[in-house]
Amino acid sequence: MNDWPDRRPGDRGERYGRGSASPQPESARAMPHIQRRPAPPQRPTVPPQSQGYDDRYQGGQPGYGNSPEPGYDSGYNTGQVYGGGAGGGGGRGGDRGGDAGYVQGRPPVDWRRRIKLGALTLVVVLLVVSVSTYFWADGKLKREVDLAKVIERPEAGDGTNYLIVGSDSREGMSAEDKKRLRTGSAEGKRTDSMMILHDGSNGPTLVSLPRDSQVEIPSFKGSESGKMFPGTGRQVKLNAAYAEDGPELLVRTVEFNTGLRIDHYVEIGFGGFAQIVDAIGGVEMDIPKAFKDKKSGADFQAGKQTLNGEQSLAFVRTRYAFAGSDLDRTKNQQKFLAALASQTATPSTILNPFKLYPTMGAGLDTLIVDKDMSLWSLANMFFAMKGVTGGDGTSMNMPISGSSGGNLVWDKAKVKQLVQQLKNDEKVTVKGN
């Protein structure tokens, strides 16, 4: 079948290529209108030889690049030259010169640029989240204790000393919470536990101060009134100092009776303690011996078990179930706090926002700290507490020499040696009870 358009009468097609019969040059003549045959419908798929761009397509010639179906003639020459293009070459798939590397008219994907943009975006997002979290957490801290009101303070030594206080504050607790946690409904607040945490180059040292320790109340400046109260040599239990004039007098009393300067103060109440434990999903403890106490609500079997907030509070408050009373209780408190810190400072908590934010929120809402406490200092305290159970960590009770009228009397010689080692940031060799 002839693929060329139908010829009209008078066309000089037979003479094309043979010259004119007249000796004179042929004059210009009008190109007759040619009736084109309509093109057949396009196929849904492109023949393999037509994939990709080929600039050698010329006037509908079949077999060249993205040409129309065979049998279609555009009727005119496009003016292109076969094999044209800056790179020359007459074979199929020849180079287009400046357009080399393009696929179907699009530039190749720049993966290096995409990776750089993705990394930059991730860094910006992490920075924004970190800054937002910092200000959110910083705004939750209750900086209510002013250590500037503490008078006649000892000289600072090496390392950092934190006074960690667990109070029986029931602030924010409902009647149902008080009943469930067996806290009672007493007004005000008292210290239920007191510890000194020293963080230094020789590892952390945690020293419990039994609440029944016999101490002297020194001269002090009233935290609210600003009035000076002279020392009279009064001998009281340590927790009486807190009850008399709050955290500032407690710090003053601890510093006076030990000679160790307190750098930061941290306090947490009953409710906040239980909330933190519940937020992390409980704390696993290995209890060597079963014990029960009606007053605290403790009822534990021996062995490994996970304690929820209510059980944890009962565990650290129990004293009457032990022969050593307050001394045994402080040992349990140290053991529990170290386990709490160790199980909280894990990737599963820190990298999980659904666990991290509830834990931080539960703790920060109820923490009371000194005015100079920063989030960085608080984090250092937390990780030092975690390190207490490590190879370089030490935990102990304040050395006791005996008792007087039901109060525990400190061993002054050992206390002096212990404080000197802490001040000089030396390895603690003193043994406590």
C-alpha positions, 0 to 999 in steps of 0.5 A: 500500500502506498503511504504517500498522499493521493496525487491530483491530476496535473501533479508533476510527480513523475518528473520529480528527480528527472528535471524539466522537459523545457530548456527554461527554468521552471517558474514558481508555482503554487503548492496545491492543497493536499488532502491528508488521510486522517491518522489512525487512533493512538495505541495505548502503549509506546513501542519499545523503540520510541521510548525516550526522547529522540530529536532525530524524528523527521516528518513522521518517518516511522522508526524514529524516536517518538514518531506517530504511527507508521502510515502517517505523513505530516505533509511537510518537512520540519527542516531538521537534519537527520542525526542533528544535535550538538553532539552529532551522531546518526545512531539511535539514542545519540547524545543531545549535547547540553541535554545529556542526563535528562530522562523524558525531559526531567533532570536527575534526582539530586539525592545528596541535596535531599539528604542534606535538606532532610538532615537540616530539617531534623536538626531544626526540629530537634532544636525547637523541641529541645528548647521548648521542652527546656522552657516548659520544664523550667517553668514548672520548677517551684523555686521557693527556698532562698538559701541567701537567708541562711546565715553563718555558712561553712566554706564551700568544698569541692563537688556539689552537695544536695540536701534531698528532703521527702516531706509528708506534704499532702498538698494537691491530694484529694481525700480519696488519695489520702485514704488510699496512700494512708497519709492521714490528714494532718495540716502543714508538713514535716520531713519524713526523710533527709539525705545529703547527696555529694556529687564529685570526681570520686563518685557520688555519695549518699548519706542519710540523716535519720529524722530522729537524729539529735542535733542542736538548733543554732542561731538563725534568721527567720525565713518569713519575719527576718528576725534573728533568733539567738542559739540557746543550745537546744537539743531536738530531733532533726525533723523539728528544725523543719517544722519550726521554720521550714527549709531555711532553718533545716539547711542552717541546722544541717550545716551547723551540726556537720560543717558541710555547706549545702549547695542545693535544696530539693524537696518532694511530697507524698503525692508527687513521689507516688505520681513519678513511680506510676508515670514510669510504670512502677519500680522493680525491687528485690525485697530480701525479707517479707514484712508488713506494717499497718500504719504505712500499708506495707504488705510485701513478700520476699523476692523481685516485684514491681511496686506501683506508686502506692506500694512504693510510698508504703515501702519508703515510709515503713519503720515499725516493722524493722528492728532498727526502726528509722535506721532500717527505713533510711536504708530502704529509702536509699535502695529505692531512690537508687532503683527509681533513678536507675530505671528512669534514666533509660532510653526507653523513658528518655527517648519516649515522649509518651513516657518522658513528659508524664514523668517530668510533669509528675515530678516537676509539679511537686518539686520544691527547690532553691532559687539557684537550682537550674534544670542542669543541676537537677539533671546532674543530681538525678544521674548522681543518684543513679550512680550511687549503686554503680561501682564508684557510688557509696550509700550510708547512714550518718555514723551513730554512737548511741542514743539519748532519750530516744534520739540517735546521737552522731559519732562526732569523730566519724562525722568530722572525718566523713565531712572532711573527705566530702569537702576535699572530694576524696574517696569516702572510707568512713563507715556508717550504720 
